[in-house]
Amino acid sequence: GVTNSSSGANYDVNITVENTGSTNLETCHFNILVNGESQEFTCSSSYLFPEDVAYFNVTDISSGSKKLKVVTNNGVSDYYEYVIQ
């Protein structure tokens, strides 16, 4: 899931990621792309364990239509489309 909040002229994006697999994932090795551009992020935990949830935060994102892609350290990825208004 994705939510956003205003941060001046731009927005902070909060991303909820659930590990539905069976492998422990190290979140510092994730990649988060917004419209194909790599973003710096913070995360609520260092590891994402199976059947657990981690919360990622990306700051200073402009408004408009976005395609978000999260790539794990083992190459599994998922994407989400949303609009910041």
C-alpha positions in Angstrom: 0.0 0.0 0.0 1.0 3.6 -0.6 0.0 6.8 1.3 1.4 10.3 1.0 1.6 13.4 3.0 2.5 17.0 2.1 6.1 18.2 2.7 6.2 21.7 1.5 5.8 21.8 -2.3 6.5 18.0 -2.6 5.3 14.9 -0.8 6.5 12.1 1.5 5.5 8.6 0.3 4.9 5.8 2.8 5.0 2.3 1.4 3.9 -0.9 3.2 5.6 -4.1 2.0 4.6 -7.5 3.1 6.9 -10.5 2.7 4.7 -13.3 1.5 7.7 -15.6 0.7 9.8 -17.8 2.9 13.1 -15.9 2.8 14.4 -13.2 5.2 15.1 -10.0 3.3 17.6 -7.4 4.2 15.8 -4.0 3.6 19.0 -1.9 3.2 19.5 -3.8 -0.1 16.1 -3.1 -1.5 15.7 -0.7 -4.4 12.7 1.7 -4.7 12.0 3.3 -8.1 9.5 6.0 -8.7 8.8 6.5 -12.5 12.0 4.5 -13.1 14.3 6.7 -10.9 16.0 5.2 -7.9 15.0 6.8 -4.6 16.6 7.1 -1.2 14.5 5.7 1.6 14.2 4.9 5.2 12.7 1.7 6.6 11.1 0.7 9.9 13.3 -2.4 10.2 16.6 -3.9 9.0 15.0 -7.2 8.0 11.7 -8.2 6.5 10.9 -11.7 7.8 8.4 -14.1 6.2 4.8 -13.1 6.8 5.9 -9.8 8.3 5.4 -6.2 7.1 8.0 -3.3 6.8 7.3 0.3 6.3 9.4 2.4 3.8 9.4 6.2 3.5 10.5 8.1 0.5 10.6 11.9 0.8 10.4 14.9 -1.6 8.3 13.4 -4.4 6.5 15.7 -6.8 2.8 15.5 -7.5 1.3 13.6 -10.5 0.9 10.1 -11.8 3.5 7.7 -10.4 4.7 4.1 -11.0 6.3 2.7 -7.9 8.5 -0.4 -8.1 10.0 -2.1 -5.1 12.8 -4.6 -5.8 14.1 -6.9 -3.0 17.7 -7.9 -2.4 17.0 -11.3 -4.0 15.5 -9.8 -7.2 11.8 -10.2 -6.5 9.8 -7.1 -7.3 6.3 -5.6 -7.4 4.9 -2.4 -8.7 2.1 0.0 -7.8 0.5 2.9 -9.7 -0.9 5.9 -7.9 -1.5 9.6 -8.2 -0.4 12.4 -5.9 -2.7 15.3 -6.0 
